[in-house]
Amino acid sequence: MAGASSPPPTPKSPKLQPPLLERAKGPSGLDKIVLRDPRGFTAEVRLYGGQVTSWKNEQGDELLFVSSKAVFKSPGAIRGGIPICFPQFGTHGNLEKHGFARNRLWLVDDNPPPLPVNSGIKTYADLILKPSEEDLKIWPHRFEFRLRVALGPKGDLFLTSRIRNTNTDGKPFSFTFAYHTYFSVSDIRCVYALQFLFLPFLSFFPPWIFQAQTSPRV
Ligand SMILES: O=P(O)(O)OC[C@H]1O[C@@H](O)[C@H](O)[C@@H](O)[C@@H]1O
């Protein structure tokens, strides 16, 4: 028991932590959001394209590829990271290749509808894309595309996309979608994608038919 004459304990100086979420300004306004995990993982998501352009582990190693020639502004797409292909993947439709979401300016979604709680996720950012009147001329469907980018408990990168039909007449629409990931890989022979085993895929090479993934090797 501490006596009345004991000196008060010296208050420990609080350990300075960088903020978990930082909004970085570029020359033309808000440019990107930087997510930091307390263990040292980081990710960056650009408002242009709603595109993740960096994901680093606790050693600071970059896990995504971004071209040194990448341009981060309209009208092109950023070459690298994780472009979002929407509402069309590839050339499977009448829109420009991979759709227009990857070369539109997304907004920060300050009030996203709740998602199921994942107690391991402490750091996340929410973005939203809605069509402009110009977009509606080329793809006449009103939507809200919400994207959550999160760093999980082991530094895993989670992307959650929610696409809502906001057509006033309730008319349904269909779309194709992809996260067009550019992973930074030192040796492709060591890369395996376990979850895709036995799933059908459409080959981009002749004879252009559905095939089944028979090996986890990429
Ligand atoms: O060059 P873009 O329009 O950004 O498309 C990215 C890639 O999209 C893929 O679907 C194509 O198979 C690649 O050839 C292409 O490089």
The ligand as an ORCA input file, in Angstrom:
! r2SCAN-3c Opt
* xyz 0 1
  O      -5.276     -1.149    -70.514
  P      -6.507     -1.067    -69.701
  O      -7.702     -0.524    -70.437
  O      -6.278     -0.349    -68.399
  O      -6.884     -2.545    -69.305
  C      -6.121     -3.233    -68.391
  C      -5.994     -4.700    -68.781
  O      -7.269     -5.272    -68.820
  C      -7.278     -6.676    -69.016
  O      -8.605     -7.152    -68.958
  C      -6.670     -6.988    -70.345
  O      -6.625     -8.404    -70.505
  C      -5.270     -6.404    -70.433
  O      -4.749     -6.593    -71.706
  C      -5.283     -4.909    -70.098
  O      -3.984     -4.398    -70.039
*
